[in-house]
Amino acid sequence: MQNLTLTWQSAGGTAAALYGGSYAASRWRRAPLSSLLREAGTLLALFALWQLVGHLSLMSSEHALDRARWIHRTELAVGLPDEASWQAAVTPYPVAVKAANYYYAVMHFAVMIAVLVWVFVRHRERYAWVRNTVVITTAICLAVQFIPVAPPRMLPQSGFVDVAAEYGQSVYGGAVGGVVVAAQLSAMPSVHVAWCVLAAVAVIRVSTSSLRWLAVLHPVLTVAVVVVTANHFWADGLVAVAILLFAYAAQAAFARWRARRASRAVSAAVDAPAAERAGSRR
């Protein structure tokens, strides 16, 4: 299975073109088009950064496997279920394994893009909150990923199997033209888990439909998929969710700060005339 993604150069160039189109549309007083192009450019720029970080690191990749082994040992020491046993329970069922590989390869981007488009078109007033959460969460995940960590599928001695490679569904094959492989040593934290939880929370918070709780199925399936395909440890997902919670807390704190600042500005505007009148009487 070919991983159809742009190179960071292509994504960055396209993002720049979209920003240029946004500026031109704003000059022509086409505000909706300008906003759409700007948001698309922002997401592509973030994607370009993600691709670029995959080829960079702050530490040597030589110890990526050692870090993965340490994570696995630590998880077992604290009593978390062994991901290898979960994978072993699914591998006798080829249809389930192929479906998991496909879900891992496709649904990560498809669901997030669908949610962003839906919020932008139907709930524009909530879009900034969702978009900012995506940007903050992904940026922090990328910063952590500068430290290379191998995925479980690279630890066959610990009982893990690269089931995607077994079935010819790996998204980590060779590049073709403008198509580039994703980084294989960026397992910690799991952006897959961060994005799936983010998408579910966005749907539940924004939608008023009684069916919105079905969005919970996406993170449940994604966590199961990243484990049984041996692409991530439990710890990768836990760290990703912690980063997502930080992004929510940071936005809430910023909103409170802005509200207090606005309140002080209003109070100052109201008090100013009274002070001027008192001064004139003296």
C-alpha positions as CSV (number, residue, x, y, z in Angstrom):
1,M,0.0,0.0,0.0
2,Q,1.6,3.2,-1.1
3,N,1.5,6.1,1.3
4,L,0.2,8.9,-0.9
5,T,1.5,12.0,0.8
6,L,3.3,15.1,-0.4
7,T,7.0,15.8,0.3
8,W,7.6,18.6,2.8
9,Q,8.9,20.7,-0.1
10,S,5.7,20.1,-2.1
11,A,3.5,20.7,0.9
12,G,5.4,23.8,1.9
13,G,5.2,25.2,-1.7
14,T,1.5,24.5,-1.9
15,A,1.0,26.2,1.5
16,A,2.8,29.3,0.3
17,A,0.7,29.4,-2.9
18,L,-2.5,29.1,-0.8
19,Y,-1.4,31.9,1.4
20,G,-0.7,34.0,-1.7
21,G,-4.2,33.2,-3.0
22,S,-5.7,34.1,0.3
23,Y,-4.0,37.5,0.2
24,A,-5.1,38.1,-3.3
25,A,-8.7,37.1,-2.5
26,S,-8.7,39.5,0.5
27,R,-7.6,42.3,-1.8
28,W,-10.5,41.5,-4.1
29,R,-12.8,41.6,-1.1
30,R,-13.6,37.9,-1.3
31,A,-13.5,37.2,2.4
32,P,-15.0,33.7,2.5
33,L,-12.5,32.5,-0.2
34,S,-9.6,34.2,1.5
35,S,-10.5,32.5,4.8
36,L,-10.8,29.1,3.2
37,L,-7.4,29.4,1.4
38,R,-5.7,30.7,4.5
39,E,-6.9,27.8,6.6
40,A,-6.0,25.2,4.0
41,G,-2.5,26.8,3.7
42,T,-2.1,26.7,7.5
43,L,-2.9,23.0,7.6
44,L,-0.6,22.2,4.7
45,A,2.2,24.2,6.3
46,L,1.7,22.1,9.5
47,F,1.8,19.0,7.4
48,A,5.1,20.1,5.7
49,L,6.6,20.7,9.1
50,W,5.5,17.2,10.2
51,Q,7.2,15.7,7.1
52,L,10.3,17.7,7.7
53,V,10.6,16.7,11.3
54,G,10.4,13.1,10.3
55,H,13.8,13.5,8.6
56,L,15.5,15.4,11.5
57,S,16.3,14.6,15.1
58,L,17.9,16.2,18.1
59,M,19.5,12.9,19.1
60,S,21.1,10.0,17.3
61,S,18.7,7.5,15.7
62,E,21.1,4.7,16.8
63,H,19.3,4.4,20.2
64,A,15.7,4.5,18.8
65,L,15.4,0.8,19.3
66,D,16.8,1.0,22.8
67,R,14.2,3.6,23.7
68,A,11.4,1.4,22.3
69,R,12.7,-1.5,24.4
70,W,12.8,0.7,27.5
71,I,9.2,1.8,26.9
72,H,8.0,-1.8,26.5
73,R,9.8,-3.0,29.7
74,T,8.5,0.0,31.7
75,E,4.9,-0.6,30.5
76,L,5.1,-4.3,31.6
77,A,6.7,-3.2,34.9
78,V,3.8,-0.9,35.8
79,G,1.2,-3.5,34.8
80,L,0.0,-2.3,31.4
81,P,-1.2,-5.1,29.0
82,D,1.5,-6.4,26.6
83,E,0.8,-5.1,23.1
84,A,2.4,-8.2,21.6
85,S,-0.3,-10.4,23.2
86,W,-3.1,-8.2,21.8
87,Q,-1.5,-8.4,18.4
88,A,-1.1,-12.2,18.7
89,A,-4.9,-12.5,19.4
90,V,-5.7,-10.8,16.1
91,T,-3.0,-12.2,13.7
92,P,-4.9,-15.5,13.1
93,Y,-7.6,-13.5,11.4
94,P,-6.2,-12.1,8.1
95,V,-9.4,-10.1,7.3
96,A,-9.2,-8.3,10.6
97,V,-5.4,-7.6,10.2
98,K,-5.9,-6.2,6.7
99,A,-8.8,-4.0,7.9
100,A,-6.6,-2.7,10.7
101,N,-3.7,-1.9,8.3
102,Y,-6.1,-0.1,6.0
103,Y,-7.7,1.9,8.9
104,Y,-4.2,2.9,10.1
105,A,-3.1,4.1,6.6
106,V,-6.3,6.0,5.6
107,M,-8.5,7.1,8.5
108,H,-5.8,9.2,10.2
109,F,-6.0,12.0,7.7
110,A,-9.4,11.3,6.3
111,V,-11.3,11.8,9.5
112,M,-9.4,14.9,10.6
113,I,-9.9,16.6,7.3
114,A,-13.6,15.7,7.3
115,V,-14.0,17.1,10.8
116,L,-12.2,20.3,10.0
117,V,-14.2,20.9,6.8
118,W,-17.5,20.2,8.6
119,V,-16.7,22.6,11.4
120,F,-15.5,25.3,9.0
121,V,-18.6,25.0,6.8
122,R,-21.3,24.4,9.4
123,H,-20.0,25.8,12.7
124,R,-17.6,28.6,11.7
125,E,-17.7,30.2,15.1
126,R,-16.1,27.1,16.7
127,Y,-13.5,26.5,13.9
128,A,-10.8,28.6,15.5
129,W,-10.9,26.5,18.7
130,V,-10.6,23.2,16.8
131,R,-7.9,24.5,14.4
132,N,-5.9,26.0,17.3
133,T,-6.1,22.6,19.1
134,V,-4.8,20.8,16.0
135,V,-1.9,23.3,15.6
136,I,-0.9,23.3,19.3
137,T,-1.2,19.5,19.7
138,T,0.6,18.7,16.5
139,A,3.4,21.2,17.1
140,I,4.2,19.8,20.6
141,C,4.0,16.2,19.2
142,L,6.5,17.2,16.5
143,A,8.8,18.7,19.1
144,V,8.8,15.5,21.1
145,Q,9.4,13.5,17.9
146,F,12.8,15.1,17.5
147,I,13.9,12.3,19.8
148,P,13.7,9.2,17.7
149,V,11.7,6.2,19.1
150,A,11.2,3.0,17.1
151,P,7.7,1.5,16.8
152,P,6.9,-1.9,18.4
153,R,6.9,-3.6,14.9
154,M,10.7,-3.1,14.9
155,L,11.1,-5.3,18.0
156,P,10.5,-8.9,16.7
157,Q,12.5,-10.3,19.6
158,S,9.8,-8.9,21.9
159,G,7.1,-10.8,20.0
160,F,5.9,-8.1,17.6
161,V,5.2,-8.6,13.9
162,D,5.2,-6.0,11.1
163,V,1.8,-7.2,9.9
164,A,1.5,-4.3,7.3
165,A,4.7,-5.5,5.6
166,E,3.5,-9.1,5.8
167,Y,0.4,-8.3,3.8
168,G,2.0,-5.8,1.5
169,Q,0.1,-2.9,3.1
170,S,3.0,-1.0,4.6
171,V,2.9,2.8,4.2
172,Y,6.6,2.9,4.8
173,G,7.7,1.7,1.3
174,G,10.0,3.5,-1.1
175,A,9.1,7.0,-2.5
176,V,7.7,7.4,-6.0
177,G,7.9,10.8,-7.6
178,G,6.4,13.3,-5.2
179,V,5.3,10.6,-2.8
180,V,7.5,10.2,0.3
181,V,7.5,7.7,3.1
182,A,6.6,8.8,6.6
183,A,9.3,8.8,9.2
184,Q,9.5,5.4,10.9
185,L,11.2,6.5,14.1
186,S,8.5,8.9,15.3
187,A,6.5,6.5,17.4
188,M,6.5,8.7,20.5
189,P,4.0,10.3,20.8
190,S,1.3,8.9,18.6
191,V,-0.2,11.7,16.4
192,H,-2.7,9.1,15.3
193,V,-4.1,8.9,18.8
194,A,-3.9,12.6,19.4
195,W,-5.8,13.4,16.3
196,C,-8.5,10.7,16.7
197,V,-9.3,11.9,20.3
198,L,-9.2,15.5,19.1
199,A,-11.6,14.8,16.3
200,A,-14.0,12.9,18.6
201,V,-14.0,15.7,21.2
202,A,-14.6,18.3,18.4
203,V,-17.7,16.4,17.1
204,I,-19.1,15.9,20.6
205,R,-18.5,19.5,21.7
206,V,-19.7,21.2,18.5
207,S,-22.5,19.0,17.3
208,T,-26.0,19.0,18.9
209,S,-27.1,15.7,17.3
210,S,-27.9,12.8,19.6
211,L,-25.6,10.7,17.2
212,R,-22.5,12.7,18.0
213,W,-21.4,10.2,20.7
214,L,-20.8,7.7,17.9
215,A,-17.6,9.8,17.3
216,V,-16.1,8.0,20.3
217,L,-15.8,4.9,18.1
218,H,-13.1,6.5,16.1
219,P,-10.5,6.8,19.0
220,V,-11.5,3.4,20.3
221,L,-10.9,1.8,16.9
222,T,-7.7,3.8,16.3
223,V,-6.1,2.9,19.7
224,A,-6.9,-0.8,18.9
225,V,-5.5,-0.5,15.4
226,V,-2.2,1.2,16.3
227,V,-1.7,-1.5,18.9
228,V,-2.6,-4.6,16.9
229,T,-0.6,-3.3,13.9
230,A,2.4,-2.7,16.3
231,N,2.8,0.9,15.2
232,H,2.6,2.4,18.7
233,F,2.9,1.5,22.3
234,W,0.2,2.3,24.9
235,A,2.6,4.9,26.3
236,D,2.7,6.7,22.9
237,G,-1.0,7.2,23.0
238,L,-1.0,8.3,26.7
239,V,1.6,10.9,26.1
240,A,-0.3,12.1,23.0
241,V,-3.5,12.5,25.1
242,A,-1.6,14.4,27.8
243,I,-0.4,16.8,25.1
244,L,-3.9,17.2,23.8
245,L,-5.2,18.0,27.4
246,F,-2.4,20.6,27.7
247,A,-3.5,22.2,24.4
248,Y,-7.1,22.5,25.8
249,A,-5.9,23.9,29.1
250,A,-3.6,26.4,27.3
251,Q,-6.5,27.7,25.2
252,A,-8.8,27.9,28.2
253,A,-6.2,29.9,30.1
254,F,-5.7,32.2,27.2
255,A,-9.4,32.8,26.8
256,R,-9.7,33.7,30.5
257,W,-6.7,36.1,30.2
258,R,-8.4,37.8,27.2
259,A,-11.7,38.0,29.1
260,R,-10.0,39.7,32.1
261,R,-8.1,42.1,29.8
262,A,-11.3,43.0,28.0
263,S,-13.1,43.5,31.3
264,R,-10.4,45.8,32.6
265,A,-10.5,47.8,29.3
266,V,-14.3,48.3,29.7
267,S,-13.9,49.3,33.3
268,A,-11.2,51.8,32.4
269,A,-13.4,53.2,29.6
270,V,-16.4,53.6,32.0
271,D,-14.3,55.2,34.8
272,A,-12.5,57.7,32.5
273,P,-15.4,60.1,32.0
274,A,-16.3,60.0,35.7
275,A,-12.7,61.0,36.6
276,E,-12.7,63.8,34.0
277,R,-16.0,65.2,35.4
278,A,-14.6,65.1,39.0
279,G,-11.5,66.9,37.8
280,S,-13.5,69.6,36.0
281,R,-15.6,70.3,39.2
282,R,-12.4,70.9,41.1
